[in-house]
Amino acid sequence: MLRYIYEYDSIGRLCKVSDLFHGTGHVYTIEYFSNGSYTQHHIDKKGKKWDIKFILDKKGQLTKMESSNMSCRYSHFDKYGNWLQLISTSNTPVGQMTTITERVIEYYE
């Protein structure tokens, strides 16, 4: 059975998530910065640690995500703030790989 525990800081922002599976599991904490950006500090079931940084612009839109082996840059936003282009670069055993993803979002009223 999966069980998630969510903890919030004094102003209501999510600051810790524990994913418990039979008493052990994955945990991540979130560190917020004054410009709205934040970093997730992950610890998996085996104690391995890694960080993912989320960079936001002045409008609060996600513009970049970084980890030790990957970087994603979001651009071309629609009028609702959803990204329309993602450029991701990752380090692989055979070298660096870049992928460009473009999406179209249709809204129905």
C-alpha positions in Angstrom: 0.0 0.0 0.0 1.3 3.4 -0.9 1.1 6.2 1.6 2.1 9.8 1.1 2.7 12.3 3.9 2.7 16.0 2.9 4.2 18.7 5.2 3.7 22.5 4.7 5.7 25.5 5.9 4.2 28.4 8.0 2.8 30.2 4.9 1.2 27.1 3.3 3.9 26.1 0.8 4.6 22.4 0.4 8.0 21.7 2.0 8.3 17.9 2.4 6.8 14.8 0.8 7.4 11.3 2.1 6.4 8.4 -0.1 6.1 5.5 2.2 5.9 1.9 1.0 5.8 -0.8 3.7 7.5 1.6 6.2 10.4 2.8 4.0 10.4 5.1 1.0 11.4 8.1 -1.0 11.5 11.5 0.7 12.0 15.0 -0.8 12.2 18.4 0.8 11.7 21.7 -1.0 13.8 24.9 -0.4 12.3 28.1 -1.6 14.1 31.3 -2.6 13.0 34.9 -2.5 12.6 35.1 -6.3 10.1 32.2 -6.3 12.5 29.6 -7.5 13.0 26.4 -5.5 15.1 23.3 -5.1 13.9 19.8 -4.4 16.3 17.7 -2.3 15.6 14.0 -3.0 16.6 11.0 -1.0 15.6 7.6 -2.4 14.9 4.3 -0.6 18.6 3.3 -0.7 19.8 6.7 0.7 21.0 8.1 -2.7 20.7 11.9 -2.7 20.2 14.3 -5.6 18.8 17.8 -6.2 16.5 19.3 -8.8 16.4 23.1 -9.2 13.4 24.8 -10.6 13.9 28.4 -11.9 10.9 30.7 -12.3 10.6 34.0 -14.1 9.0 37.2 -12.7 5.5 35.9 -13.7 6.0 32.7 -11.8 6.4 30.6 -14.9 8.8 27.7 -14.9 11.7 28.6 -17.3 14.4 26.1 -16.4 14.9 22.8 -14.5 18.4 21.5 -13.6 19.8 18.4 -12.0 23.3 16.9 -12.0 22.9 15.2 -15.3 20.1 17.1 -17.1 18.9 20.6 -17.9 15.5 21.6 -19.3 14.6 25.1 -20.6 11.0 26.0 -21.1 10.0 28.8 -23.5 7.2 30.0 -25.7 4.4 30.2 -23.3 0.7 30.6 -24.2 -1.6 33.2 -22.7 -2.4 30.9 -19.8 1.3 30.4 -18.8 1.7 26.9 -20.2 5.0 26.1 -21.9 4.9 25.4 -25.6 8.6 24.5 -26.2 11.0 22.5 -24.0 14.7 22.1 -24.8 16.3 19.3 -22.7 19.9 18.4 -22.5 21.2 15.3 -20.7 24.5 13.6 -20.2 24.4 10.0 -21.4 27.2 7.3 -21.5 27.8 8.1 -25.1 27.8 11.9 -24.8 25.4 14.8 -24.5 22.0 14.6 -26.0 19.6 17.5 -26.7 15.9 17.1 -27.4 13.4 19.8 -28.4 9.8 19.2 -27.6 7.1 21.5 -29.0 3.4 21.2 -28.0 0.1 22.7 -29.0 -2.6 23.0 -26.4 -6.2 23.4 -27.5 -8.7 24.9 -25.2 -12.4 24.3 -25.4 -15.1 26.5 -24.0 
